[in-house]
């Protein structure tokens, strides 16, 4: 069921009831609006992973070009860099529920056209760019809305559940995407993704309350001025800048994924080894996030955020010694587990920005993360081509660990216990 019962509407702050004890995943899923958003996300993320595999296979079958296949795959990410910076602010000027429904319907239509047999490849790529752009205001609106639905420990646990779901969707894509596309075809797979966006729009329209757009801040300025003000909000605040640094460390920690094939080849492993290496990171992140939320008390999480950030790169440093494929899988999984610190980074960041600028600030962070990941993979590939994949992975881990130490110093200097109350 995705509708909100009358009883649930009478207790919109049900998360406050569970805040007196340790909050579980089941607790946050009992909050009707969050449950709807989680369900909408889970099924559309699974569809996205299937679509990425389908597009790669379709392009390679039509062109036999590895370069064009890689470029098409990159189009499932790169447009969000622009969208995050320039379109996320829509969710600060319009009702966020409306933004999410509109973005889902746009993506459903675009993916539906892409699924039509015989559509030219250039048309598919063009529609893909617009579909990814539409995802940016959706993500910003959703991330800005969830703090209104969950608060305190419930918000942290909800953020962790979304992280785990995302990682499991990636695992599912690695494990079953190719088999599914082989069974039903690339066009049908794109059609399934279009259906997931339609279902997401339906779920949100039935299960998420109508709320007005933020009344202060963004609407008082022109759209471009709002974008500039959102960037200034982040740039002038040392605490937000430090949190962005912690977040953008993923630009280095994603290097192993980018050089997994040559790394596995250097160890004498084949396709199975590549798949296990690429799956170890998401699996580690899902497990690490669960353990972080389950066993680390809320008061200690800011400190553990720093500890895990510093540890996240160290297992990759050991890859410089070119251990066997089994040891490498464990090391990559440990690095992924340590990235559970990102849950706390997201929590602190979202809480620290005012609601009227929240979506724009989230979009700015997301665009920077995409840029960091793109640059990290590019530099990792250049190092791998010159000095070997093991060197690229080890160097990325070492630089990430060193930067994490510096960000920890900055975090301690700015005060890690409390958020800036004036931003609330």
Secondary structure, 3 states (H helix, E strand, C coil): CCCCCHHHHHCCCHHHHHHHCCCCHHHHHCCHHHHHHHHHHHHHHHHHHHHHHHHHHHHHHHHCCHHHHHHHHHCCCCHHHHHHHHCCCHHHHCCHHHHHHHHHHHHHHHHHHHCCCCCCHHHHHHHHHHHHHHHHHHHHHHHHHHHHHCCCHHHHHHHHHHHHHHHHHHHHHHHHHHHHHHHHCHHHHHHHHHHHHHHHHHHHHHHCCCCCCCCCCHHHCCHHHHHHHHHHHHHCCHHHHHHHHHHHCHHHHCHHHHCHHHHHHHCCCCHHHHHHHHHHHHHHHHHHHHHHHHHCCHHHHHHHHHHHHHHHCHHHHHHHHCCCHHHHHHHHHHHHHHCCHHHHHHHHHHHHCCHHHHHHHHHHHHHHHHHHHHHHHHHHHHHHHHHCHHHHHHHHHHHHHHHHHHHHHHHHHHCCCCCCHHHC
